[in-house]
Structure formats: C-alpha cells, structure tokens
Amino acid sequence: MAPLPQPDLPEPAHPHIDSMLSRKFGKEVANYFSGSPLNRVSFLRPDHAFLCSALRHPSATFILFNATEPLVQSPTALARVSFADVEPIIGPDAFRSTEEDVIAQYNSSLYVPQMVFLGLDERTQGFVYKEHYKGQPWFAVDVTPKESVREQAQTLIDRLKGQGLEFSKGRMHLSLPAEEAAIYAEARHLLDWNARNPFCASCGYKTLSVNAGFKRTCPPKDVAHAVQAATPGERPPCATRTGISNLCFPRTDPTVIMAVVSADGKRILLGRQKRWPAYWYSTLAGFLEPAESVEEAVRREVWEESGVHLGRVVIHSTQPWPYPANLMIGAIGQAIPDGEKVHLGHDAELEDAKWFGAEEVREALRVGTSGLGDGPGPEYKEGGLRLPPQTAIAHQLISALVGGFASGSPMM
C-alpha cells in the first residue's frame, strides 16, 4: 500500500524571535501531536457558567469518538459537528448546574456520556466570556452506543455515515494536519483515560467525571441507593476523601526514545522488532521506571535491548503519544569507545540491532520512510533501509543526528 502524504510538522512557538536560548541551542523542535492551536484555559474548567455558555454558542465545534475511534471526513480531516447534533446524547442540561451541585446530586445509576472541553481557538471570533476569554470552543464527546443513550447514539452514527463520514478504525492517525492531530491527541487521551477509570482505586465505588473531563472524583454521597442503612445515600469512608483533594488526575506515562551515535560520531544504532516490515528499523525506546532519571532510563534501555553502553545523554525534544497516554522523551546518547558491541541476549524485545553509516541512513530518510502499515516511497529499492515517517519522533531524532545536532556539522 502506498503511503499517504506525510503532513507538515507543527510550527514551534515563536520561531522567528531571536533569543539567548535559541542562539545557544537552536530552534525548538515541535513534534507531531503537539502544537495545538487551542488555549486550554484550564482554570475555567470548574466554571460551569463558562462551560454552559461555550457549549451552546453557535461557534462551538464538537469532535466525536466511538470508543477511541474519531469521526473523520477523510484520512486527512477530522469531522466536526454542532451542539444540535450532540444534544440528544449529552442532554439539554449539561453544565447548567454548578460542579458542586453535580457532585452533591450524584446518582451512580445514571449513565452520563463522557464529554471533554478541549479549549478555545482564539483565531476564531465570536464567543466571549468575561471580556478576556475569546474564541471558538472545542469539545470532544464519546458517542459510543451504550446504556441509556444507545438508541440516540446509534441514530446519530447512522445519520453521519449517511453523510459520508466514518469513524476511523486505524490505531494511529498520522495523516491528519498537525493542528488537528494535536486536538485529536488531547481528546483521545482524555476520553480513553475517563473510560479506563470508572471506579475509585481506593474504595471501588464509581467515580464521577468533573473539571470538564480532566479530573474524576469519588463523591461522598450517592442518591441512587443507600450504601449504609444508617445513613441513606452516604458512601463508606474512602481514603481519597481524607487528604487535600478528593480527585484522580489523568495519567501520563513517560517513555524514553533515543537515537544512539557511535563513539566516533560516524554511525547510528538502530533496532527492529520481528513484527515490523522487512528492512524497517527505528530508534530504541522504553518506559521510564520509578526513581530513575531520563538519562539513566536511556542508558538502561539501550544496554538491556542492545548491549551497548552509553556515556553522555542529552534531551532533544518530546512528543505526546495518545496510545493511550504516553509522553515520549526524545534523547540523543553516545556510546563509550569500549561499549559498542551489540549483544541481544539481555532482553528478547528486539529481533536485530546494528550500526548504520550516515550515508545509508540519509538515503533511507530520503526514499525509505513510511508508517508500519504503508509501503516505502517510489524511489526505494528493495533491500534498502526503511525508517519511520516524519510524524514519529524517532524520525526527528535520526534526522537530527545526521544533520549535525550532536557534532555541529552533518555526519560523514
């Protein structure tokens, strides 16, 4: 299958402003899934007067998910719908009560479709709140057909399909324009986290989504039934209600991903997993463990997977990765002179790992990049090295190395 055109990467913040840091370290690198155009105005999430007005404003736009699959017009465009489309599912009273009242009136027997306020696009005029906060409100809504909204959700899905829209079933959506990809990533991450955390980790009772989808709370009361006969509606004591806050926050799992350069600065270490297409290699990666610095994690993962020992490690850039909730911390590491021998006997994760010369890598960046499910470019010759697309931080790390990020001049 021929690859889809690779989208441009997001523009880094204020790229044209000269500064002490940009002169020292170069222009900031913004990776795919970052660079959202939305102002998240996180401090307004508990303000239901704001949310109620934003939700119903004519400019408000909604992106929909069926489970974790986004509604799209095409592989390169999210579909957007209006409040009128989602009102039959979220109901007419969404955000009309204060957050405090919603918690006090919690009823665990009622299914509430998950909705997340994503932010304001300040480039679009129209909605204004308290004079200072302006722009087009964006929301994400889970329209999975289930429980009390099964019929309404299925009716909406069928109507949207009749309009030529569909819920994309691909695991990764790496062909969206950069700004839409960032909005999609925020929405997917939050909807997936809420879906995975319906119960309190301490007491096991149902939790309630608050803060416009960015927090979950374990309410002290539940009007659906009497949990304790002596105090109808009141829940048993829970450890989450004895500390400073009774809240659960979205998790982000840090991972390290690293391009490794040889001690002489002339070769790059790449690895491959057995399930990948033939000749397709990438940078090494792994999860950051508790009580471990990023630099330590990079050195540990490289040694465990390839047997190579690293010395100096520097951070290059980071990438949100909403599958389901990662932040990929991109690093460059350099092998020590007597630690370059590849040994795959520690961890069975990799099928192969080896050193590649700069010219072979440079040619692969030119003709052999693609997603895992796509074919390489038209100039690719069978048997040549294949690499991840530019939407992957691995691509940016490899490109940085051959371009001279570590040495100050292109690798030879």
Secondary structure by P-SEA (a helix, b strand, c coil): cccccccccccccccccccccccccccccccccccccccccccccccaaaaaaaaacccbbbbbbcccccccccccbbbbbcccccccccccccccccaaaaaaaccccccccccccccccccccccccccccccbbbbbbbccccccaaaaaaaaaaaaaaaccccccccccccccaaaaaaaaaaaaaaaaaaacccccccccbbbbccccccccccccccccccccccccccccccccccccccccbbbbbbbbbbbbcccccbbbbbccccccccbbbbbcccccccccaaaaaaaaaaacccccccbbbbcbbbbbcccbbbbbcbbbbbccccccccccccccccbbbbbcaaaaaaaaccbbbccccccccccccccbbbbccccaaaaaaaaaaaccccccccc
